[in-house]
Amino acid sequence: MTLAERGHLLTEQVNPQSQTLDQLSPLELVRLFNQEDAQTLAAVAGAEDALAQTIILGADCLAQGGRLFYVGAGTSGRLGVLDAAECPPTFCTAPELVQAIIAGGREALVRSSEGLEDNAEDGAKAIAERGIGPLDLVIGVTAGGTTPYVRGALEKARERGAKTAFMACVPESQAPMAADANIRLLTGPEILAGSTRLKAGTATKMALNIISTGIMTRLGKVYGNRMVDVAVTNQKLEDRALRILQDLTDLSRSDALDLLEKSGRRVKLALLMRWSGLDAQAAEARLQACGGNLRAASAEFV
């Protein structure tokens, strides 16, 4: 894509509502941001079908032993890293289950390395190095839809038989990409022209929240709206675990703590033990037989 063609991308266009940005008072600036950010909700709503399709793809892959990968550069890459990093504490997943690949690696998390996004071969190499294959889902994330690193990675993933999704903030006509799911978050021109860390970044974060939470919910890591697979690794998370146990049973806080310890600090197992009367070993066997799904495992007791 030439520089002239790139300038026609929706994410690069000038926003007519912010042409006097440098003349606004702080309050006027805040109000303009609030007004423009409302478009992120509409953008995510416009991608509902593609997001649902991605959740199905991801849950199917992970249920078969596959992995989920986000690939991005710059802001898009950092958002992928953030979402992947939150999965282990929220859903008690292994760090390898949801991974993020960012152009420039770890250093790109804290220092701009946008020049590294222009190499499609590096993106393809990152896919090959991780042994990505037919059981995996790779989601390419690029606001403008043209980042060579991301496109190279997605093409290599498809070549290796992986399922793929493509997330961009421009219409397919401006940046077409072959993928099993095409997520287009049309947030429009940014208040600060071309700064896709703004509306595009916000909509991307919202979409990633939906995808990872949706996948984990389908995998049985949620009961009702409780994170019953929460990793109890600090005081805050222990308090959350105890509140879940108290809310879903008739236990006092001290009894909930005792049950939590007997379950190996696993909320899901503790709940099944309480509802079924089974000991930890028998409850664990039942959970395993139900694929780790607490609702299925507890159906005859609750």
Secondary structure, DSSP 8 states (H G I E B T S, - for coil): --HHHHTTSGGGS--GGGTTGGG--HHHHHHHHHHHHHHHHHHHHTTHHHHHHHHHHHHHHHHTT--EEEEE-HHHHHHHHHHHHHHHHHH---TTTEEEEETTGGGGGTS--GGGGG-HHHHHHHHHHTT--TT-EEEEE-TTS--HHHHHHHHHHHHTT-EEEEEESS-TTTS----SEEEE----S-SSTT-TTTHHHHHHHHHHHHHHHHHHHHTT--BTTB-TT----SHHHHHHHHHHHHHHSS--HHHHHHHHHHTTS-HHHHHHHHHH---HHHHHHHHHHTTT-HHHHTTTT-
